[in-house]
Amino acid sequence: MSLRTRLLILVIAAMLVPASLVGLRFVQNRSSDINAALANLAATADEIASDLDEKIQGTAQLHYGLSRARDLDTRDKAACSAFLSDVREEYPQFTGILTIDPDGSLFCDSLRTNRTLDLRDRAYFKQALVSRGVVLEPVFGRLTGLSVLQIAYPVRSETGALKLVLLASFNLPKFAEFHEKRLLAEKDILLIDSKGTVLVAPSGGGWTAPVGTSIAGSDLLSFAAAPDRKPFQEVTDHDGRTHVWAVAARSRSTRDAGLYILVGRSKDGLVAAANRRLYEDMAILAVASLLLLAGVWILATVSVGRQVGRLAMMAKRLGLGDLSARIAPPHPRGELGGLMTLLNDTAESLQQQRAAIAELNQKLSQSQKMEAMGQLTGGVAHDFNNLLTVILGNAEHLADSLAGNRELQRIAADIATAAERGSDLTRSLLAFARKQPLRPRDIDIAGKILDMEPLLRRTLGGHIECAFTLDPDLWLTSVDPGQLATALLNLVLNARDALQEGGKLTVEARNTSLGESDLDVNGEPRPGEYVMVAVTDTGSGMTAEVASRAFEPFFTTKEVGKGTGLGLSMVYGFVRQSGGLVQMQSAPGRGSVVRLFFPRLATPPIEDPLPAEQITVPDGSETILVVEDDDMVRAYVENELRVLGYNVITRSNGPAALELLRQPGDIDLLFTDVVMPGGMFGPELARQATQLRPGLKVLFTSGYTQTPVKMPDGVGDARILTKPFRRKDLAAMLRSALSAPPR
């Protein structure tokens, strides 16, 4: 006996048991198919009821619109009927639309019958007298004789008095006919009211009760009306044919209307479909068995070496680094097929790991790039602010000295203005680098946005629709209100530039929780509870390449002179410095959305202290120790203080200042830079200085700080004067510090 024959015998013997199990499974599936067909009846009934609910809701909206139409507010019966006739042509699902006076008499109707009807006996009219919403009742129309669902709406004046009742007669036979066509006449549709009156009868299937007759007392009505009914009801007619019926779950609309929607099908049809499926499955099983035998025959014929060759080729490609290599199906059974599947899975896993490593490298590179740019911009801003301090101060001196020469005084003023613009630029760089001095407060972001709403609407212009969606119970956050306003304004301005042809902008604020899968623009997860502020526009959007660089400083797609490229970088730096994160989504032609997440305030808010009274006296006579490492800034501050009348002592670093403080002599205030070389920053100098001289007052100045100034114990509240500053700011801060009560 050949190997091929032996293999076939083994396969046939092995197939007997699974074939028997499969056959048993197919028989069980027949029962499942019948159950599925029954469930489909109930689902179809619910679907029809849902569609009727939608039609009722649409009619309610139509009523609401018609009640405000001027053409309806008239006592001209002919004009009113003509108007309703035009409306009826637009809505063919209604057999008629009419109005009823408060006394129950018909006033005008879309059929223009000019009949006189007294409708006071109608239940829908009685309910409409006391209702303010839509009232429903299934009846047979007196004008048309058709079964309709009367949808009545009381139209009231501003004082609540009933002006008229607006009635639309929804065509139930036409509604059922539409669904019968949709169901290809495979199911029967029956509509009855709560009294058992047949409103719509099935078009086929041997149904004997015509429209208008009653099936009160029948098992089918009892089944439909029972609150705890069984899922299905079998009904046998006089000819011995059995139908299976399912009723739609009673929605609010059908409950109010007293309407039952039933869908049925002959039981023979259900069983025949299941039997047909069984025969088809058995045929498939037979074909599958023959194919399997043919496959085994081919397997015995084809050399095993071919399959081994496929494995060798796969291994070679993997060895060369081609992780996209796969052994294409079909795979042989047994160990060879398992090995092929294992190799495919291994290659897939390695390819996913390579992609994950590449993605991590990209995120790391982006994060390092942003961090390096932040360090660079922070350092540049620090030195630039020192230069601007000297330029701005000297420009003020020149303006004062050249009061008699208007031209030169104007030039000095231009120098000061240019210095202030340079200061704005450094603030933008510091915002991106997350090194700007912040003044966070415990605020309700929704209130801040509402305060800005008039400004934002004026900024956008009339060609852009603006919407605000603010949750009423936002969590409190600790945010600098001024920086928040600047960030929001930047986002709105960017959105306005993307909406040149008009569109819609939405500002949203809500509470949210982020998980490990929620990443910021640098691909970093920051899970926690946040208050989200989102600005969404329907503008031109951005490509993926532009979106990946949108938060880089000085990157812009605008024309020269129309943007600095610092807007989004400022927003990014401010949010990150506030402990939050930024997300952005954009696509060409589909608009953009930028989401800012601010951490939820974990502790109860502390009331803001009352603002200190502003000191207006610009001069004094106290002795001030100035500690500043930059020679030009130190010389400028010394000169300004002497002009203001103070006695000034200067040192270039912290150790030299401490050496002076250990010696006798009056010193009223320490005026020190925050960041200085030599290992001793301003806060540490202040701590040691106040230990040497407990009554010493302290005032800080800085071009930037890595973190907000945190004072050591014993120093008190930190006052900081941000560079560059004007003389009046220096004078006011000095008097405020010197006038503070002793600690």
C-alpha positions in Angstrom: 0.0 0.0 0.0 1.4 3.3 -1.0 2.1 6.2 1.3 -0.5 8.2 -0.5 -3.2 5.6 0.1 -2.3 5.2 3.8 -2.4 8.9 4.3 -5.9 9.1 2.7 -7.2 6.2 4.9 -5.9 8.0 8.0 -7.5 11.2 6.9 -10.9 9.6 6.3 -10.8 7.8 9.7 -9.8 11.0 11.4 -12.6 12.9 9.7 -15.4 10.6 11.0 -15.5 12.0 14.5 -15.2 15.7 13.6 -17.7 15.3 10.7 -20.2 13.8 13.2 -19.6 16.8 15.6 -19.9 19.2 12.8 -23.2 17.6 11.7 -24.5 17.9 15.2 -23.4 21.5 15.4 -25.3 22.2 12.1 -28.5 20.7 13.6 -28.0 23.0 16.7 -27.5 25.9 14.3 -30.9 25.3 12.9 -32.5 26.0 16.2 -30.3 29.1 16.6 -31.4 30.3 13.1 -35.0 30.0 14.2 -34.3 31.9 17.4 -32.4 34.6 15.3 -35.4 34.9 13.0 -37.7 35.4 15.9 -35.4 38.0 17.4 -35.3 39.7 14.0 -39.1 40.1 14.2 -38.8 42.0 17.5 -35.9 44.1 16.2 -37.9 45.0 13.1 -40.9 46.0 15.2 -38.6 48.2 17.4 -37.0 49.7 14.2 -40.5 50.6 12.8 -41.5 52.1 16.2 -38.2 54.1 16.3 -38.9 55.4 12.8 -42.4 56.4 13.9 -40.9 58.3 16.9 -38.6 60.2 14.5 -41.6 61.1 12.3 -43.5 62.3 15.4 -40.5 64.4 16.5 -40.2 65.9 13.0 -43.9 66.7 13.0 -43.5 68.4 16.4 -40.7 70.5 14.9 -42.9 71.4 11.9 -45.7 72.4 14.3 -43.3 74.6 16.2 -42.3 76.3 13.0 -45.8 76.7 11.6 -47.1 78.2 14.9 -44.8 81.1 14.3 -45.7 81.6 10.7 -47.4 84.9 9.9 -49.6 83.2 7.2 -51.2 81.1 10.0 -51.9 84.0 12.2 -54.9 85.2 10.2 -58.7 84.9 10.2 -58.8 84.7 6.5 -59.9 81.1 6.1 -59.1 80.8 2.4 -55.6 82.2 2.8 -55.0 80.0 5.8 -56.1 76.9 3.9 -54.0 77.9 0.9 -51.0 78.2 3.1 -51.5 74.8 4.7 -52.1 73.3 1.2 -48.7 74.5 0.1 -47.1 73.1 3.3 -49.0 69.8 2.8 -47.4 69.4 -0.7 -44.0 69.6 0.9 -44.9 66.9 3.4 -46.8 64.1 1.6 -46.6 61.8 4.6 -49.6 63.8 6.0 -53.1 63.3 4.7 -54.0 66.8 5.8 -52.9 69.7 8.0 -55.6 71.8 9.7 -56.2 74.3 12.4 -58.9 74.1 15.1 -60.3 77.1 17.0 -60.4 77.0 20.8 -64.2 76.2 20.6 -63.4 72.9 18.8 -64.6 74.0 15.3 -62.5 73.4 12.2 -61.1 76.7 10.8 -58.9 75.9 7.8 -57.4 72.8 6.3 -54.9 71.8 3.6 -57.6 69.9 1.6 -59.6 73.2 1.2 -62.8 71.3 1.8 -64.4 74.4 3.5 -66.3 71.9 5.7 -67.7 72.7 9.1 -66.6 70.2 11.7 -67.0 70.0 15.5 -64.0 68.3 16.9 -64.6 68.8 20.6 -65.3 65.1 21.0 -61.8 64.1 19.8 -59.5 63.0 22.6 -56.6 64.8 21.1 -58.5 68.1 21.2 -59.5 67.6 24.9 -55.9 66.9 25.8 -54.6 69.9 23.8 -56.8 72.2 25.8 -54.7 71.5 28.9 -51.4 70.5 27.4 -48.5 72.6 26.2 -46.8 69.9 24.1 -47.7 67.6 21.3 -50.8 65.3 21.7 -51.2 62.1 19.8 -54.3 59.9 18.9 -54.7 57.2 16.3 -58.1 57.6 14.6 -59.8 57.4 11.2 -59.8 60.9 9.6 -63.3 62.4 9.1 -62.1 64.2 6.0 -60.3 61.3 4.3 -61.6 58.2 6.0 -58.0 56.9 6.3 -56.4 55.6 9.5 -54.1 58.4 10.7 -52.1 59.3 13.7 -53.4 62.7 14.7 -50.5 64.9 16.0 -51.9 68.0 17.7 -50.0 71.0 19.0 -51.7 73.8 21.1 -50.6 77.2 19.9 -50.7 79.7 22.8 -50.2 83.4 23.2 -47.5 84.9 25.4 -50.0 85.0 28.3 -50.7 81.2 27.9 -54.1 81.6 26.3 -55.0 79.0 23.6 -55.0 80.6 20.2 -55.6 77.5 18.1 -54.8 73.8 17.8 -52.5 72.9 14.9 -53.2 69.3 13.7 -51.3 67.1 11.3 -52.8 63.7 10.2 -49.9 61.3 9.7 -50.8 58.7 7.0 -50.4 55.3 8.8 -51.2 53.1 5.7 -48.5 54.9 3.7 -46.1 54.6 6.5 -46.7 50.8 6.8 -46.5 50.4 3.0 -43.1 52.0 3.0 -41.7 49.6 5.5 -43.3 46.6 3.8 -41.5 47.5 0.6 -38.3 47.9 2.6 -38.7 44.5 4.1 -39.5 43.0 0.6 -42.8 41.8 1.8 -41.1 39.0 3.9 -42.8 40.2 7.1 -46.4 41.4 7.8 -47.0 44.7 9.6 -50.1 45.2 11.8 -51.1 48.5 13.5 -53.9 48.5 16.1 -55.0 50.9 18.8 -55.4 50.2 22.5 -59.1 49.2 21.9 -58.2 46.6 19.3 -59.3 48.5 16.3 -57.3 47.5 13.2 -55.6 50.7 11.8 -53.4 49.0 9.2 -53.8 45.4 8.2 -51.2 43.1 6.6 -51.4 43.1 2.8 -51.0 39.3 2.6 -50.4 36.3 4.7 -54.1 35.3 5.1 -55.1 38.1 7.6 -58.9 38.2 7.8 -59.7 41.2 10.0 -60.0 44.3 7.6 -59.1 47.8 8.5 -61.6 49.4 10.9 -62.7 46.2 12.5 -61.9 45.3 16.1 -59.9 42.3 17.5 -60.9 43.1 21.1 -60.7 40.1 23.3 -58.3 38.2 21.0 -55.1 36.6 22.2 -53.1 38.9 19.9 -54.5 42.1 21.6 -53.9 40.6 25.0 -50.4 39.8 24.0 -49.7 43.4 22.7 -51.2 45.1 25.7 -49.7 42.9 28.4 -47.0 44.9 30.4 -45.0 41.7 31.1 -45.7 39.9 27.9 -43.7 37.0 26.5 -41.4 37.7 23.6 -43.6 36.2 20.8 -47.2 35.1 20.2 -48.3 32.4 17.8 -51.8 32.9 16.2 -53.6 30.3 14.2 -56.2 31.4 11.6 -59.3 29.6 10.5 -57.4 27.8 7.8 -54.9 26.3 10.3 -52.0 28.6 9.3 -49.9 29.8 12.2 -48.3 33.2 12.3 -45.6 34.3 14.8 -46.0 37.9 16.0 -43.7 40.3 17.9 -44.7 43.7 19.2 -42.5 46.8 19.4 -41.3 47.8 22.9 -43.6 50.6 23.8 -41.8 53.9 23.3 -43.0 57.1 24.9 -44.7 58.2 21.7 -46.6 55.0 21.1 -47.6 54.8 24.7 -49.0 58.3 24.6 -50.8 57.5 21.4 -52.2 54.1 22.5 -50.7 52.5 19.4 -49.3 49.0 19.0 -46.9 48.0 16.2 -46.7 44.3 15.5 -44.5 42.5 13.0 -45.3 38.9 12.0 -44.2 36.1 9.8 -45.7 32.7 9.0 -44.2 29.9 11.1 -43.7 27.8 8.0 -41.6 30.5 6.5 -39.4 30.6 9.6 -38.8 26.9 9.7 -38.3 26.7 5.9 -35.5 29.3 6.0 -33.8 27.4 8.9 -34.1 24.1 7.0 -32.7 25.6 3.8 -29.8 26.9 5.8 -29.2 23.4 7.3 -29.2 21.8 3.8 -26.8 24.5 2.6 -24.5 23.9 5.5 -24.5 20.2 5.0 -23.7 20.7 1.4 -20.8 23.0 2.4 -19.6 20.3 4.8 -19.6 17.7 2.0 -17.8 19.9 -0.3 -15.3 20.8 2.4 -14.7 17.1 3.0 -14.0 16.4 -0.7 -11.7 19.4 -0.8 -9.9 18.2 2.2 -9.4 14.8 0.7 -8.1 16.4 -2.5 -5.8 18.6 -0.5 -4.3 15.5 1.3 -3.8 13.9 -2.1 -2.0 17.0 -3.4 0.1 17.1 -0.1 1.1 13.5 -0.6 2.1 14.4 -4.2 3.9 17.7 -3.6 7.4 17.3 -2.3 8.0 18.3 1.3 11.2 19.9 0.1 9.2 22.8 -1.4 7.8 23.7 2.0 11.3 23.4 3.5 12.6 25.7 0.7 10.0 28.3 1.7 11.2 28.2 5.3 14.8 28.5 4.2 14.0 31.6 2.0 12.2 33.2 4.9 15.1 32.6 7.3 17.5 34.1 4.8 15.5 37.3 4.3 15.2 37.7 8.1 19.0 37.2 8.4 19.5 40.0 5.9 17.4 42.3 8.1 14.2 42.3 6.0 11.6 42.2 8.7 8.8 42.6 6.2 9.4 39.1 4.9 6.5 36.7 5.4 5.6 33.2 4.3 2.4 33.7 2.3 -0.5 31.3 3.0 -1.6 28.6 2.5 0.6 27.0 5.1 0.8 23.2 5.4 -0.6 21.4 8.4 1.6 19.9 11.1 5.0 21.0 12.4 5.9 22.7 9.1 2.8 24.9 9.2 3.4 25.7 12.8 7.0 26.7 12.1 5.9 28.9 9.3 3.3 30.6 11.6 5.9 31.0 14.3 8.4 32.6 11.9 5.7 35.0 10.6 4.7 35.9 14.2 8.4 36.5 15.1 9.0 38.7 12.1 5.8 40.6 12.9 6.9 41.1 16.5 10.4 42.3 15.5 8.9 44.7 12.9 6.6 46.2 15.6 9.5 46.5 18.0 11.6 48.2 15.4 8.7 50.6 14.6 8.2 51.3 18.4 12.0 52.0 18.8 11.9 54.4 15.8 8.9 56.1 17.3 10.6 56.4 20.7 13.7 57.8 19.1 11.6 60.4 17.2 9.9 61.4 20.4 13.2 61.6 22.3 14.8 63.6 19.5 11.8 66.0 19.5 11.9 66.3 23.3 15.7 66.9 23.3 15.3 69.5 20.5 12.7 71.4 22.3 14.7 71.3 25.6 17.9 72.4 23.8 16.0 75.2 22.1 14.5 76.2 25.5 18.0 76.3 27.1 19.3 78.4 24.2 16.4 80.8 24.1 16.5 81.2 27.9 20.2 82.0 27.9 19.8 84.5 25.0 16.8 86.2 26.8 18.8 86.5 30.0 21.7 88.3 28.4 19.4 90.3 26.1 17.4 91.5 29.1 20.5 92.8 30.7 21.4 94.8 27.6 17.8 96.1 27.3 17.9 97.2 30.9 20.9 99.4 30.1 19.4 100.6 26.8 16.0 101.4 28.2 17.5 103.2 31.2 19.9 105.3 29.3 17.2 106.1 26.7 15.1 107.5 29.6 18.1 109.6 30.8 18.6 110.9 27.3 14.9 111.8 27.0 15.1 113.7 30.3 18.4 115.5 29.3 17.2 116.5 25.9 13.9 118.0 26.9 14.8 121.2 25.1 15.5 119.4 21.7 12.3 117.8 20.4 14.1 115.9 17.6 16.7 114.3 19.8 14.1 113.7 22.5 12.0 111.9 19.9 15.0 109.8 18.9 15.5 108.9 22.6 11.9 107.9 22.9 12.2 105.7 19.8 15.2 104.0 21.4 13.1 103.3 24.5 10.2 102.0 22.4 12.5 99.7 20.5 13.9 98.4 23.8 10.4 97.7 25.1 9.7 95.7 21.8 12.8 93.8 22.4 11.5 93.1 26.0 8.3 91.7 24.4 10.5 89.5 22.2 12.5 88.1 25.2 9.2 87.5 27.1 8.1 85.4 24.1 11.4 83.4 24.2 11.1 83.0 28.0 7.5 81.7 27.6 8.7 79.1 25.1 11.7 78.2 27.4 9.3 77.9 30.4 11.4 80.4 32.3 9.2 83.4 32.4 8.2 84.8 35.8 4.6 83.6 36.5 2.1 85.0 38.9 -0.3 82.1 39.3 -3.6 82.5 41.0 -6.4 80.0 41.9 -9.0 80.9 39.3 -12.1 79.6 37.5 -11.0 79.5 33.9 -14.6 79.7 32.6 -15.0 83.1 34.3 -11.8 84.3 32.7 -13.0 83.2 29.3 -16.3 84.9 29.7 -14.6 88.1 30.6 -12.6 87.9 27.4 -15.6 87.0 25.2 -16.3 90.5 23.9 -12.6 91.0 23.1 -12.4 87.7 21.2 -15.5 88.4 19.2 -14.2 91.8 18.2 -10.9 90.2 17.2 -12.5 87.6 15.0 -14.7 90.0 13.0 -18.2 89.5 11.8 -17.4 87.0 9.0 -16.5 84.3 11.6 -19.1 82.6 13.7 -17.9 82.2 17.3 -19.3 79.8 19.9 -18.4 79.3 23.6 -19.0 75.9 25.3 -18.1 76.2 29.0 -18.9 73.5 31.6 -20.7 75.1 34.6 -18.7 73.2 37.3 -15.1 73.6 36.2 -12.4 72.6 38.6 -10.2 75.4 40.0 -6.6 75.7 38.6 -3.5 77.6 39.6 -2.8 79.7 36.5 -1.4 83.1 35.7 -4.5 85.0 34.5 -2.6 87.4 32.3 -0.6 84.7 30.6 -3.8 82.6 30.1 -5.5 85.6 28.4 -2.4 86.1 26.1 -2.3 82.4 25.2 -6.1 82.3 24.4 -5.8 85.5 22.3 -2.8 84.0 20.4 -4.8 80.8 19.6 -7.8 82.9 18.4 -5.6 85.1 16.2 -4.0 82.0 14.6 -7.5 80.6 14.0 -8.7 83.9 12.5 -5.8 83.8 10.0 -6.9 80.3 9.0 -10.5 81.5 8.4 -9.9 84.1 5.7 -13.1 83.0 3.9 -15.1 82.8 7.1 -16.2 79.8 9.1 -16.7 78.8 12.7 -14.5 79.0 15.8 -15.4 77.3 19.1 -13.8 77.9 22.5 -14.5 75.1 24.9 -13.6 74.5 28.5 -14.4 71.3 30.5 -13.0 68.9 33.1 -11.2 65.8 31.8 -8.9 63.0 32.9 -5.9 61.9 30.9 -4.3 58.4 30.9 -1.0 57.0 29.8 -2.2 56.9 26.2 -3.0 60.6 26.1 0.2 62.3 24.7 1.2 65.9 24.4 2.7 67.4 21.2 6.1 65.9 22.1 4.7 62.4 22.6 4.9 62.5 26.4 2.2 61.0 28.6 1.1 63.1 31.6 -1.8 61.3 33.2 -4.0 63.1 35.7 -7.0 65.4 36.1 -7.1 68.6 34.1 -9.2 71.5 33.0 -9.1 71.5 29.2 -9.4 74.7 27.2 -9.8 74.0 23.4 -9.9 76.3 20.4 -11.4 74.7 17.3 -11.7 76.2 13.9 -13.0 75.1 10.5 -10.2 76.8 8.6 -7.6 75.7 6.1 -5.8 73.3 8.5 -2.1 72.2 8.4 -0.2 69.4 6.8 1.5 66.9 9.2 4.9 68.4 8.5 3.8 71.9 9.4 1.9 70.7 12.5 5.0 68.9 13.7 6.9 72.2 13.8 4.1 74.5 14.7 5.3 75.0 18.3 8.9 75.8 17.4 9.9 79.4 18.0 10.3 81.6 14.8 8.6 78.9 12.7 5.8 80.4 10.6 4.1 79.9 7.3 2.9 83.5 7.1 4.3 86.1 4.8 7.2 88.2 5.9 6.1 90.9 8.3 2.8 89.2 9.2 4.0 86.9 12.0 7.0 86.3 14.2 6.4 82.6 14.7 6.4 83.0 18.5 2.6 82.7 19.2 2.3 79.0 19.6 5.7 78.6 21.2 4.6 81.1 23.9 1.4 79.1 24.4 3.4 75.9 24.7 5.9 77.2 27.2 3.3 78.9 29.4 1.2 75.7 29.6 4.2 73.5 30.3 5.5 75.9 32.9 2.0 75.8 34.5 2.4 72.0 34.9 0.1 71.2 32.0 0.3 69.9 28.4 -0.7 70.8 24.9 -2.3 68.7 22.2 -3.1 69.6 18.6 -4.9 68.0 15.7 -5.1 69.4 12.2 -5.5 68.3 8.6 -5.6 70.3 5.3 -9.1 71.5 4.6 -10.5 70.1 7.9 -9.5 72.8 10.3 -7.5 72.6 13.5 -8.0 72.2 17.2 -5.5 73.1 19.9 -6.2 71.8 23.5 -4.5 73.2 26.6 -4.6 71.1 29.8 -4.1 72.8 33.2 -3.8 70.6 36.3 -6.7 70.5 38.7 -6.1 72.3 41.9 -5.6 69.6 44.5 -6.0 71.9 47.6 -8.7 74.4 48.5 -8.0 77.9 47.1 -6.4 80.5 49.3 -7.9 83.9 49.1 -5.6 86.4 47.4 -4.1 89.0 49.8 -5.2 92.5 49.4 -2.9 94.4 47.0 -0.3 96.6 48.7 -0.8 100.3 48.3 1.2 101.6 45.4 4.1 103.8 46.4 4.3 106.9 44.4 7.2 108.6 46.1 10.2 108.0 43.7 13.1 109.0 45.9 14.6 108.2 49.2 17.7 108.4 51.4 18.4 104.9 52.6 21.5 102.8 51.9 21.1 100.0 49.3 23.5 97.2 48.6 23.3 96.3 44.9 24.6 92.8 43.9 24.7 92.4 40.1 27.3 90.4 38.0 26.8 92.4 34.8 29.0 95.4 34.8 26.9 97.6 32.6 23.7 96.8 34.5 25.4 97.3 37.8 26.6 100.7 36.7 23.2 101.7 35.4 21.4 100.6 38.5 24.0 102.5 40.7 23.5 105.7 38.7 19.7 105.4 38.8 19.7 104.9 42.6 21.9 107.8 43.2 19.7 110.0 41.0 16.8 108.8 43.2 18.7 110.0 46.3 19.8 106.7 47.7 23.2 105.8 49.1 24.5 102.9 47.0 27.1 100.2 47.6 27.7 97.7 44.8 29.2 94.2 44.6 29.5 91.8 41.7 28.7 88.5 43.4 27.2 86.9 46.5 30.3 86.1 48.5 31.6 89.7 48.2 28.2 91.0 49.3 28.3 88.7 52.4 31.8 89.9 53.3 30.5 93.5 53.3 27.5 92.6 55.4 29.7 91.1 58.1 31.3 94.5 58.5 29.7 97.4 60.5 27.7 100.0 58.6 24.0 100.8 57.9 22.4 98.9 55.0 18.7 99.1 54.6 18.0 97.0 51.6 19.6 94.2 49.6 18.9 94.6 45.8 20.2 91.4 44.1 20.0 89.6 40.8 18.4 86.1 41.0 20.8 84.3 38.7 24.5 85.0 39.2 27.8 83.1 38.5 30.0 81.7 41.3 27.6 79.1 42.7 25.5 81.5 44.9 22.1 82.7 43.5 20.1 85.5 44.8 17.7 83.5 47.2 20.7 81.9 48.9 22.4 85.3 49.3 19.2 86.7 50.8 18.9 83.8 53.3 22.4 84.3 54.6 22.2 88.1 54.5 19.0 88.1 56.6 20.7 85.8 59.1 23.5 88.3 59.4 21.1 91.2 59.6 17.6 90.2 60.6 16.0 93.5 59.8 17.4 93.7 56.2 14.8 94.2 53.4 15.3 92.3 50.1 14.3 93.1 46.5 15.1 90.7 43.6 15.6 91.5 39.9 16.0 89.0 37.1 16.0 88.7 33.3 14.6 85.2 33.8 14.4 82.5 36.4 14.3 78.7 35.8 11.6 78.4 38.4 9.6 81.0 40.3 11.6 82.6 43.1 11.1 80.5 46.3 12.2 82.3 49.4 14.0 80.4 52.2 12.5 80.5 55.7 13.0 83.8 57.4 13.3 85.9 54.3 9.6 86.6 53.9 7.6 87.2 50.7 9.7 87.5 47.5 9.5 90.8 45.6 10.9 90.7 42.1 11.5 93.4 39.5 11.7 91.9 36.0 14.3 93.2 33.6 14.2 95.4 31.7 12.6 98.0 33.9 12.0 101.8 33.8 13.1 104.2 36.5 9.6 104.6 37.8 9.2 100.8 38.2 12.5 100.7 40.1 11.5 103.6 42.4 8.1 102.1 43.1 9.4 98.6 43.9 12.2 100.1 46.2 9.7 102.1 48.2 7.3 99.2 48.4 10.1 96.9 49.8 11.5 99.6 52.2 8.0 100.4 53.4 7.1 96.8 54.2 6.6 96.0 57.8 9.5 94.2 59.6 9.4 90.4 59.7 
